[in-house]
Each structure stands twice: as structure tokens, then as C-alpha cells.
Amino acid sequence: MQVTGYVWQASSGGEVPAFHQNITLPACPGYKDCKLQKVEFARSMVGLSGIQIQAFVKNEQRMWYMDDLAMGWYNNTCAAGLLRLKSR
């Protein structure tokens, strides 16, 4: 899998790729008795405004399924929470 993290760049007025991580997961032939795999992203993947995840098998892009995604706020201060609340 190739994971790209994007951050907002005010000077360009858009999101730009800032982080990249390759992840190798074991195959599950026939989708029988498959085990969920926990993937931890690099600690440098912070302050993201977007994330793109692409899966490949032998350089051929494939559809994939995700069971659960846990994320947290980059800035978890009370002031940042109030600012997020106002932006709704």
C-alpha cells in the first residue's frame, strides 16, 4: 500500500503531498480466514488535511477494504477545539 498525507499550503491555496509511507501486508488468498492487520503510520504524519491510500499487488492497483481507522487531532488544545467548533 502507498499512503500519502497531504497538508494545506496557504501560499498555493491547496493541499500538497507532505508525507509518504509504503506498507506491505500479507496476502489473503480466497478471502478465507483472513486476519485484520494493524498498521501504524509514521509519527511524522501529523497536521494532515487529507490522506490518500492506494493498494497494489505486483504493481497493479487493486481495490481494498478497511475495517477501522483511528485518528486524533493534531492540535488537541481547548482553543483549537473551540476554533473547530466555530467552523461548522
Summary of the structure (lengths in Angstrom):
residues: 88
radius of gyration: 16.5
end to end distance: 32.7
largest distance: 49.2
contacts: 142
relative contact order: 0.22
helix: 14%
strand: 32%
